[in-house]
Amino acid sequence: MEEYEALILGLRMAEELNLGEIDIKGDSKLVTNQLSGDFQVKEAHLAPYRAESQELIAGRGSIVIEHTGRSTNKHADALATLAAKLQLNEADEGTIVVKRRALPSTWKEDAAFKLKDDWRTTYIEDLTREADDQLLPIKVLKQFVVVRGALYFRTSGGVLSRCVGKVEAQETLNRVHEES
């Protein structure tokens, strides 16, 4: 349903902008094959989406529908992630500006803690470096994120756990044991 919703929204935008020929690249093999007629719509709840899509396509000039794998469709993947995270009320409308950043965070301006002799230093520095200058493997770095100067570890469930240094860990352990 989400793939059809994105397609319909894109087709309506193309119509509003009065675009001529457009290429549709989708990473859903099901949707692209249903639209091209290679697959039938077996799920009843998808039939209205296909009908709406085909109606919007029929009103246009030349349209090319092409399946692309998820790995080669980074824009669609980014939009899907954004749509999943964005929460708007029904009455809300918004414009989202997407900008490329040279560094993933501005932690240096916000950092209120000292990183000297701290295991987190290498991770934080690598996350804010250009990819060519990173010391740690990208596979390891993908599990970490810097938010307002603090290092977080992303668990397999997607939950962020704040990383602490030796001093803060010891203080936390002492506080927990005192409360027990």
N, C-alpha and C positions, 0 to 999 in steps of 0.2 A: 504494500500500500504506500509506503514512504517513497519508493522509487517512482511510482505513478504520480504521487502528489508533487514531487519535485519536477517531473516532466511536465505536468499540467501547468504548474506555476511558471516554468521556463517558457512554455509555448504561449501562455498569456502575456508574459513580458515581451516576447518577440513580437506579438501582435500589437501591443501598445506602442512599441518602438517602431512599428511599421518596417520591420526587417524583411529583406527579400529572402534569398536562399539561406537555409540554416542546416547545419550538421548537428545531429543528435548523437552524442556518445554516452552510452550508459554501461554501467558495470553489472547490471542485472540481466543475466542471460534470459531469464524468464520473460521480463518485460520486453526486451528488444525482439525476442522471437515471437511473442504474442502480437506485437505491433506489426511485424513483418508478415505475419500469417503462418509462420512455420510451426507455432504451437497454438493449440486451442486453449481458451480460458476454461479451466475445469473448476476453479474456485469461484463460487457465485459472487462473493464479495468483491472480486476484482473486475467483474464484468462492467460495472458502471465506470470504473476508472479507464478501462480500455476504450469504452465507447466515447467518453469525453475526450480522451487523447486523440482518437482517430478523427473525431469531429473537428478538433482544433488543427490537426495535421491536414485534413482535407481542404480547409479554408486557406491554406498557405500555398506558396509556389512550390518550388522544388525542395524536397527535404530528404536528407540522407540519414538513415538510422543505422548506427554501427555499435556493435558490442566491443567494449574494451575491458580488459581485466582490471581489477581493483588496484593492482600495483602500478598500472600505467594511467590511472585516473585520479591523480592526487587532488585535483580541484573538487571533484565530486566527493571524495573521501573527507576532505576538509569541511565541505558544506554539510555533509551528513553529521559529522561530529559537532559542528556548530549548532545545527538544528536540534540535536539531542540535548545539548546543554542549555540552549536559550529558552527561557520561560517568559512568554508574553501572555497577558490577559487577552480575552477576546477583543476588547476595545482598544488595546494597545497596538500601535504601529511603530516601527522603528527603522532607522537606517543604520547599517553596520558598515563601518569603515575598516578595511583590513589593510594593515601596513606591514611590510617586511622590516624586521629589526635586525641590526647587526649583532646584537647580543640578546640572549633570551631573557635577561632580567636586569634591573638596575639596583641590584643588591648592594653595590658598593656605596651608593648614596644613603641607603636605608640601614646599613649594618650598624647595629648598636652593640656588637659583641666582638671580642678579640679572637682571632683565629690562630694565633701563634701556637705552634706545637699541637694543633688540633687535627684529628683524623679527617675532619670534614673539609679542611682547606683545599685539598687536591680536588675533591669532587666539586666544590663550589667554583673553584677557579676553572676547571675543565668545562663546566656547564656554561660559563660566561666567555669562553674562548672561541675563536674561529675553529671550525672542524679540523683543519689541517694541523693545528697546534695542540690538540688534545693529547693528554698522556694516557688516559684510561680508555679501554675499548668502548665503542659506541653501545655495544650490547649491555655493558654495565651501566653506562650513563643514562640509558633509557629508563632505568628503574628509579632515577632520582630527579627531583625538580627543586628549584630555588624559588621561594615565595617570600618577598619582603626581607631578604637577607638570611632566611632560615632554610636549612637543607631538609628536604622531606624524601622519604623512601616510599615508592608506590608499590603496594602489595599486589598479589596476583588478582585480588578482587577489585583493585582500583582505588582502595582506601589509602590516603596519605598519612604516613606516620612521621612525626617530626624527629629528626636525628639530633642527638645531644652529645656534647663532649664529655670528657672524663669528669670535670668539675661539676657540671650540671647533673650528670648521672649520679654522682656520689651524693650531692645535695638532695636530689629526689629520693634516693634510697634511704637516706637518713630521715627525711621528713615522713616517709611512708612507715618506717619502723617506729618512729616516735608516736605516730597516730594509732598504731596497733595496740 
